Amino acid sequence: MTTTDTQPSEFTPNERAYIRSELDQVFSTFPTVADGIQLRTWRTGARKDQPKLPPAAQSLLARDLVRLDTSGRLPRLFLTAAGLAGLRRMFADKRLADPQKFAHVRRELGIDQRGRADAAE
């Protein structure tokens, strides 16, 4: 039996599912970590024009793994340094994120270098 790195993930299972769903391919577009996670806003009521934060996003925000940016037209969540480090560990673990499905994220995070040399030429 071999020993592996059993350091617990910074993210809960719900947070990991939320991150995977937000960074998954949308139609023919591959989202990037640098662009952040776009949030919807409340359209009516007492919280009109405020961001709608799913429970997983609220948890990430409460633990300072993301920051909320409301300066643009649509609010976005951006990873902090601690969140980015955790994301690298998460996507480096093939059990937590499918390497083929999330190859675009792995390349952006510097986990997979294949493809970067082709883009540089």
C-alpha positions as CSV (number, residue, x, y, z in Angstrom):
1,M,0.0,0.0,0.0
2,T,1.3,3.4,-0.9
3,T,0.8,6.6,1.0
4,T,-0.6,9.6,-0.7
5,D,-1.0,13.2,0.3
6,T,-4.1,13.1,2.4
7,Q,-4.2,16.8,3.2
8,P,-7.9,17.8,3.4
9,S,-9.2,20.0,0.7
10,E,-9.8,23.7,1.6
11,F,-13.2,23.3,-0.1
12,T,-16.2,21.4,1.2
13,P,-18.0,18.9,-1.2
14,N,-20.7,21.5,-2.0
15,E,-18.1,24.2,-2.7
16,R,-16.2,21.8,-5.0
17,A,-19.4,21.0,-6.9
18,Y,-20.1,24.7,-7.2
19,I,-16.6,25.5,-8.5
20,R,-16.7,22.7,-11.0
21,S,-20.1,23.7,-12.3
22,E,-19.0,27.4,-12.7
23,L,-15.7,26.5,-14.4
24,D,-17.2,23.8,-16.7
25,Q,-17.6,24.4,-20.4
26,V,-20.7,26.5,-21.3
27,F,-21.9,25.7,-24.8
28,S,-18.6,26.3,-26.7
29,T,-17.1,28.7,-24.2
30,F,-14.4,27.7,-21.6
31,P,-14.6,29.9,-18.6
32,T,-11.4,31.2,-17.0
33,V,-10.4,31.5,-13.4
34,A,-9.1,35.0,-14.1
35,D,-12.5,36.2,-15.3
36,G,-14.1,35.2,-12.0
37,I,-17.5,33.6,-11.3
38,Q,-20.3,35.7,-12.5
39,L,-23.3,36.1,-10.2
40,R,-26.9,37.0,-10.9
41,T,-28.6,39.9,-9.1
42,W,-32.0,40.3,-7.5
43,R,-34.3,42.1,-9.9
44,T,-37.1,43.2,-7.5
45,G,-37.7,43.5,-3.8
46,A,-35.7,44.8,-0.9
47,R,-32.5,43.4,-2.3
48,K,-32.9,44.7,-5.8
49,D,-29.6,44.9,-7.8
50,Q,-27.7,43.1,-5.0
51,P,-25.8,39.9,-5.9
52,K,-27.5,36.5,-5.4
53,L,-25.1,34.4,-3.5
54,P,-25.6,30.6,-3.6
55,P,-24.9,28.8,-0.2
56,A,-21.6,27.5,-1.5
57,A,-20.5,31.0,-2.6
58,Q,-21.6,32.4,0.8
59,S,-19.4,29.8,2.5
60,L,-16.4,30.6,0.3
61,L,-16.9,34.3,1.0
62,A,-17.2,33.8,4.7
63,R,-13.9,31.9,4.8
64,D,-12.1,34.5,2.7
65,L,-11.4,32.1,-0.2
66,V,-13.1,34.5,-2.6
67,R,-13.8,38.2,-2.8
68,L,-16.9,39.9,-4.1
69,D,-16.4,42.6,-6.8
70,T,-19.5,44.7,-7.5
71,S,-17.7,47.4,-9.5
72,G,-18.8,46.0,-12.9
73,R,-22.2,45.7,-14.6
74,L,-22.6,42.2,-13.1
75,P,-21.1,41.1,-9.8
76,R,-18.3,38.5,-9.8
77,L,-16.4,36.4,-7.3
78,F,-12.7,36.3,-7.6
79,L,-10.4,33.9,-5.8
80,T,-8.1,35.2,-3.1
81,A,-4.5,34.0,-2.8
82,A,-5.6,31.3,-0.4
83,G,-8.5,30.3,-2.7
84,L,-6.3,30.1,-5.7
85,A,-3.8,27.9,-3.9
86,G,-6.7,25.6,-2.8
87,L,-8.0,25.6,-6.4
88,R,-4.6,24.5,-7.7
89,R,-4.6,21.6,-5.2
90,M,-8.1,20.7,-6.0
91,F,-7.6,20.6,-9.8
92,A,-4.2,18.8,-9.4
93,D,-6.1,15.9,-7.7
94,K,-7.6,13.8,-10.5
95,R,-10.2,12.5,-8.0
96,L,-11.7,15.9,-7.4
97,A,-11.7,17.3,-11.0
98,D,-11.6,15.3,-14.3
99,P,-8.3,16.2,-16.0
100,Q,-9.8,15.9,-19.5
101,K,-13.0,17.9,-18.8
102,F,-11.1,20.7,-17.0
103,A,-8.0,20.7,-19.1
104,H,-8.5,24.4,-19.8
105,V,-8.5,25.2,-16.1
106,R,-5.5,23.0,-15.4
107,R,-3.5,24.8,-18.2
108,E,-4.5,28.2,-16.8
109,L,-3.4,27.2,-13.3
110,G,-0.1,25.9,-14.6
111,I,-0.8,22.3,-13.7
112,D,-0.6,21.0,-17.3
113,Q,2.0,22.6,-19.5
114,R,0.9,20.8,-22.7
115,G,-0.6,23.2,-25.1
116,R,1.2,26.3,-23.7
117,A,4.2,25.7,-25.9
118,D,1.9,25.5,-29.0
119,A,0.2,28.8,-28.1
120,A,3.5,30.6,-27.6
121,E,4.7,29.8,-31.2
